[in-house]
Amino acid sequence: MTEAEKEAVKATAAAGVGAGVGGAGGASVGVLELAAAQGTVTGLTAGLAIGFGAVAGALLGLAGYGVYRRLRKAKE
């Protein structure tokens, strides 16, 4: 496995972890929306909150990994 492939695997893992955390946060928001249930909130909007949370978490995970890589390279 080349160094570039190893970096790609690490970035994918960071995105996966971020998506899991974001999905959990989105699920919390979705459940709170459903609990409020003022007639305009549906399962669809709760699902959208979970999906957007997962996407946002994945992007933050990738960004965080990018920052980590830059800091690590700066030390070397």
Summary of the structure (lengths in Angstrom):
residues: 76
radius of gyration: 16.8
end to end distance: 22.3
largest distance: 56.9
contacts: 211
relative contact order: 0.19
helix: 88%
strand: 0%
